[in-house]
Amino acid sequence: MYYGIHYLRGIAALMVVMHHCAKYLPESIRAPIFGGAASGVDIFFMISGFIIVVATQKAEANTTARFIGRRVFRIYPALAFCMLVGFATIYTDRSWLDIGRAIAPLPIDYTMNAPAFGYNLMGPAWTLTYEIMFYSFFCLAMSINHKHRALIAALIMSIQCFAIQTYFNGEFSFSAYTQLKTDGASPIYSYLKNASSPMFFEFIYGMLIAELFLRYKHLISKKIGWAALLFGSSVYLWLYASQSTPGFGITYFGMWSAFLFAGVCIYQAANKTSRFAPLVFLGNISYSIYISHYVVMGVVEKNNPLQFSSWGSLSQFAFVIFACIITGTFVHLVIEKPFIKIGKAITDPAVRPIPQARAEVTPQKR
């Protein structure tokens, strides 16, 4: 396991949780300290691009069926569970159609602003629309040519983004807030709005770093690794503190995240990262706390446990984050982890080759 990347994934998830929970804090604290924490989303996309390349190095272990099956069991059980809990508690006025769209997952309204299009009924689940589309493009690329899967996937995403934007808008922009100029309301236009999003360049960046990492990590010295980590994290923190270009996408938060992510990867290539149990745990539950925390916040606000609404802002902030971590741990252990195991069991070959030594029939003594 690359612990540096794993730790970064956990920290990115916690950043998003803290960004949303910061609504309980005064504006004087919320904006300067937690305003940039939404960049955890952009870090997530880069990590996804990196991990998917590293995890699919062996062609024989990554058939199309296995690739799809494992991602389905990785994403959907926890998503569906959290959505159904939300339906039973805080979304009781919503229709089954609304719940189905959220689990799909689809944004609330494609007539609203890119790249979130009104977000998802469950808040940050809007990002899963991009994750799933990325997995689809990568799976297609892998089926065309496994060796060049990253290059083919990058070409598919970049060409379609450029082509769709140019066709409808007459020009291309790297801004994730670019609106596709169409009034079409059919599903195909909804797809085109997602497919033309420059958010995919963050996945491409993650894949590029992964390819360089796998090819050249042996050439990087420990000193270069440390220098890259210090430089990348320093630039990220400087941009974070200055709140320069806030917003999703490669020209905004993605620009911040690119420095940090590259620094962590270069450091990881040259240095052995020690195992630190709390950060390993945070990385393990990262998806579960990310996907469940919006429901937790809603349940707390609706039920007002222990007279929550009368507490001070810092107490509310700390309590909700604690509740999100506890709930994320439960979802990870009870839903996410067991279904990942089920997915591996189902997608593994049903019949394994019998070792030659055992396959040979021992001659009978005469």
WOPEDA-V76374 format. One record per helix or strand of 2 or more residues. SS is the DSSP state (h for helix, s for strand). FROM is the first residue (numbers start at 0). LEN is the number of residues. Records with the same first field share a line. If there is no record, write none. Layout:
BEGIN
SS=FROM-LEN, FROM-LEN
END
This chain:
BEGIN
h=2-22, 26-29, 58-3, 63-26, 95-9, 125-19, 148-21, 186-9, 199-20, 221-21, 252-18, 276-8, 285-18, 304-6, 312-35, 355-4
END
